[in-house]
Each structure stands twice: as C-alpha cells, then as structure tokens.
Amino acid sequence: MTRLLDIARIQLVNWPALVAYPLGLLVAMPLLGWGIDVSNGETGGSPHAIFLLPMVWGVVASGHLQSMTQVFPFALGLGVTRRRFAAATALVVTAQALLLGLGLVVCAAIERATGGWGREARIFGLGALRTDDPFTQWLSYSGLIIGASALCVLVGTVFQRWRQTGIYLSVFGTTALLAGIGSLASSQNWWPAIGRFFDDWPSLTVFTAFPLALALALGGAAWLVLRRATP
C-alpha cells in the first residue's frame, strides 16, 4: 500500500491540473454564471439554470489525459510497473472525484442558502437528482467525475499506444458509432422509451452506479491498451 501511495504521489506532480484548476473553477463558476446572466439580459427575477457543470468534467478529464501522456513515461523511467501505475491511477481518480464531489455539494448548499446566488440561478443543483440529500449528491457528483476521468485515461493510453493515428481513428469510429445509434433510435422512435428507462431508476443509480459501471469498462479497456503502451 505504501508503494502504491508513492506512485500516486508521482502523479500528483501534476497537482495543478488535478486539484488546483478544478477547485479554482468551482470558485469561479458563480462569477461565470453572473457574466452569462448579464450577457443574456437575465435580471434574476425567475428561476433559471446555467449549464456550467460539464466544464468541471472537462477540466478534470484533461488533467488525467496529461497524467497518461506525460507522467506515465516519467514513472516508467523510475522503474514503476504498468500494473502499479494503473492501480495508482485508479486511486488518484477516486480520491480526486470524492474531493471535488464534496466541493460541489458545498457549492450547491451555498447556492440554495443564497437563493441561487441572489438571482435564482441554478449552477450546481442538479434538478435531475430529485433530492437534496447531501450524501446522495456527493456520490452522484463523484460518480460522474469518475466516469469522465476514466474516459480520458483511456484516451491517454490510446495515445501512448498508437499516437495521433489511434486518436483520430478512435474519434472517427466513436462518432460514426454514436451517429449510427442515434439515427437508429430516431428511426425506430426509441428515444421516449430510453427516457422512461432512465427516469424509472433512482437518481443514485443513474448518476453513480451507471457512471461507475462505465468507468470499470473504460478502465478495463485502458488496462488492456496500457499493457503494451510504450513511452
């Protein structure tokens, strides 16, 4: 376990991207929301949502992408095995997600206490959660962050294994696959059924269990690629 923590600390060489930038974004998001309201002429007289949360997932994911493309070769040069680096990555991803999830819960509580930052703005409160229970919110926020992080860990390993060619092929292939699925769902009128499927599940399942299952699948794929990746 001590060895694993040592390898995790190697990844925290990239601590600004993994910790400082995401936390800084949480602090800045109310100000960004105010700027959006001003540009849209929103006076704050009615409840409204400002969709900024995907920015958090993007910043978090980019940090792990840097870890796989920059820290991974450095760690191998220090004699760290791929297996231990993968385990340390999972530890860092989980710890970061729990920390940022807690930060999001705190921001959501401040948002409620201040009446939506004094203008009925909803930035952190996910209406789809259908609950204000802090523990459920913490797990939900953390699950979404873990899912986004796992995706970029996989992207980073693909880059290490096949470089730009692998990234281009992955992007084109994924885009084509999603477009095909979307077209099929539209032609068969499956979207209402898909919406009902997710609506029938508890919020904790949709925002925590499903992202964690996705993260496990993406993590497994990343490990298969990482085993043959070279610096």
Protein Blocks (a to p, Z undefined) as FASTA:
>chain_A
ZZmmmmmmmmmmmmmmmmmmmmmmmmmmmmmmmmmmmmnopgolaccdddfklmmmmmmm
mmmmmmmmmmmmmmmmnopafklmmmmmmmmmmmmmmmmmmmmmmmmmmmmmnoononop
afklcfklopabfklmmmmmmmmmmmmmmmmmmmmmmmmmnmmmlmmmmmmmmmmmmmmm
mmmmmmnopmmmmmmmmmmpcfklmmmmmmmmmmmmmmmmmmmmmmmgcZZ
